[in-house]
Amino acid sequence: MKPEGITLRQLRCLRAVTDSGSLTAAAGLLGLTTPAVHSQLRGLEDLAGCPLVQRGDHGAFRPTPEGEALLLAESQIATALSRAAREIGALQQGHVGNVVLGVVSTGKYFAPGLVARLLRLLPDIEVTLRIGNRDAVLAALAGDDLDLAIMGRPPREPAVVADPVGPHPHIIIAAPDHPLADADPVMPGDLLAQTFLSREEGSGTRILMTRFLDRIGEGATWRAVEMGTNETIKQAVIAGLGVALISQHTVTEELRSGRLIALRGIGLPIQRSWYLLRRADRQMSAATVRIRDEILAMRGGFLPQL
């Protein structure tokens, strides 16, 4: 037998002949001529190396044991193709699929809750969450490893479509007993005299802090100590090692409990937005469109609130 040469048309002709009992009836079922059906059946028998139909007692065609084996395969193929068609339809309509969502490190305080909410709304779409600093998320987006990304300031490269999803305030935090805790407002000179605890190079928060201090200091120098994570920064500020410019969404619980305070100063809080990004030069899958639409419809309702 030469299975690699068998076609779906041949198998359908075999099915029609055995179901109807004649070549003429099979031709009517398939919309073909009787000679065409005979040709397809003969070709299939040549590939099988044996007869696949035989005349019954009343002259109707019925399958041989070899024909029964091929009819079983035809039935399994038809079932598999029908299942594939349903799956393709579901994928095209966005009912199923996989969407990779990248979120900058600052967003790790709300991203798991957002993904859980999406999975409740769209249980048949798998959402894979990847968290990294701004440079890592942008590199993954440029490398086509992400379908969507959430971050603050949209990049120039790669070219993206950026939709705002909610407010992203940044504040300067200090320990409750810090000397500037009661100042209202904190003067720029007093602020620049503090030690700032900051994230690593490439962090969006680090970029924002540098721009803010350079602006209020008008070229004056200031001191910064780099720390790798927001959690380390928070603990260091609580311990009195310095102050930090940080996303309010990373310290909501500490502010609520009184372990940290937000300094009051000119230009604070710094109001920014969270953005949902996608590559401008990529076609979104239907599943990605549905996830994007759900996130936008939330209007920032997944963000931490004081």
C-alpha positions, 0 to 999 in steps of 0.5 A, a space after each residue: 500500500 502507498 498511503 502517501 498517494 491517497 487523497 481525500 477525494 478518493 476516500 470520499 468516493 469510496 465512502 459514497 460508493 459504499 454508502 449508496 451502493 452504486 457508482 451512479 448514485 455516488 456520482 450524484 452525491 458528490 456532484 461528479 460524473 460516474 466515470 470520474 467516480 470510477 477513476 477515483 476508486 480505481 486509483 485508490 485500489 491501485 494505491 491499496 494494491 487490492 480491491 476495496 469494493 465488491 458486489 453484494 447479493 443484490 448487485 450493490 457495492 459493499 466494502 471488502 475488509 480492506 475497504 472497511 479499514 480505509 473507511 475507518 481511516 476516512 471516518 477518523 480523518 473527517 472527525 479530525 478535520 471537523 475538530 480542526 475547523 472548529 478550533 480554527 473558527 474559535 481562534 479566528 473569533 478570539 475564543 481561544 488562543 495564547 497571548 503573551 503580556 509583558 509588564 515592567 517591574 513596577 507593574 508586578 504589584 497589579 499585573 497578577 491580579 489583572 491576569 487573574 481577572 482576564 482569565 475569569 473573563 476569558 477562560 479559554 484564552 491563555 495569558 502568559 505574563 512576563 515581567 522585567 525592567 523597561 529595557 527587557 520588556 522593550 527588547 522582548 517587544 522588539 524581538 516579537 516575543 510579546 503580543 502586548 506590553 504595559 509600561 509608562 512612557 511609550 518608546 520611540 523604537 520599536 514603533 508601537 500603538 499606545 493606548 492609555 489604560 489608567 493614571 500612574 502617579 509617582 511620589 517621593 517616599 520617606 520614613 514617617 519620622 523623616 525630618 521633611 515629613 511635616 514640611 508642606 511643601 518641601 523646598 527643592 534645596 532641602 529635597 536635593 540634599 537628601 540621598 535618593 535610593 534608585 532603581 538600576 539604569 534602564 528603569 523607567 522610574 530611574 529615568 523619571 527621577 533623573 529628569 525630575 531632580 535635574 529640573 528642580 535642581 537646575 543643574 545642581 548635583 544630587 546623591 543617588 544610591 542604586 538598589 536592584 528592586 522596589 522591595 529593597 528600596 522600600 525597606 531601605 526608606 523605612 529604615 531611614 537610609 534615604 528617600 526615593 521617587 517611586 510609583 505610588 502603585 508599588 507602595 499603596 499598602 505601606 502608605 495605607 499602613 503608615 510605614 511610609 509617607 509621601 513628601 509634599 512638594 512642588 510638582 508632586 505627585 508626578 502624574 503619568 499614565 500607564 499604557 498598553 502597547 502593541 507593535 504597530 507593524 504586527 497584525 494582532 491575533 483575534 485572541 490578542 484583540 479580545 485581551 486588549 479590548 478587555 484591558 481597555 474596558 477596565 479603564 484602570 480599575 485593576 490599578 491599586 487604590 489608596 
